[in-house]
Amino acid sequence: MTPAPHDTRRRNLRIGAVAAIVLVLAVVAGYVASSRQDDPVTEAAGAPAVGLVIGPDDADHRVVVYEDFLCPYCGELERQTSAELAELAQAGRVQVEYRAFQLLDHDYSREALLVYEVVRRQGDDAVAQRLHDLLFEQQPSESGREFPGRDELVALAVEAGADEQQLRDTLETAQAGIWADEVTEAAQDAGVMSTPTLLLDGKEFTDGRTVDELAENLLAAVR
């Protein structure tokens, strides 16, 4: 039976209304997603440290570095800033907190973080800092075909001063994964969506179009 003209009109109106609602919801969802991506990463004053800290609490400036051990830009930033930031920290001019987490969906990114987090939580800060530096000094290419496995990473940690047996024993437990997940979730909760992400005195530092400029301007800001 052919529907009456008024029935067809009502059906078309209902379809149009549903389509309009879907369109509005899509626009709102897109706006919210865009707004979240554009929101700067910030941190309240006195927020507790969740990473490796070097430098005194009463330093003139506080720098937070979110990084992934496989991120090539993180490696480049480290090469250009780590030595001077360490000197400034020792002089009491700056406090630096390195917050390593897993951003990249790669086995090496996960394994390096697992080993590092066990060392950081079980060892002293000097050993953790040395391992942190070694992981970037010997960082593999993100586009490479072969990556250091757990044995190589453990050997690197031992070179930094970690206890090998204690490290291996903990890596075999669920605790290592819990620690790695905790720092990754903390970065996600802070709104970190790329690496390196820098905070200077609680506010996201983005002064630089390239890693070179970012490194140069960061050092200039804390000297």
Buried (B, 14 or more C-beta within 10 A) or exposed (E): EEEEEEEEEEEEEEEEEEEEEEEEEEEEEEEEEEEEEEEEBEBEEEBEEBBBBBBBEEBBBBBBBBBBBBBBBBBBBBBBBBEBBBEBBEEEBBBBBBBBBBBBEBEBBBBBBBBBBBBBEBBEEEBBBBBBBBBBEEBBEBEEEEBBEBEBBBEBBBEBBBBEEEBBEBBEEEBBBEBBBBBBEBBEEBBBBEBBBBBBBBEBBEEBEEBEEBBBBBBEBBE
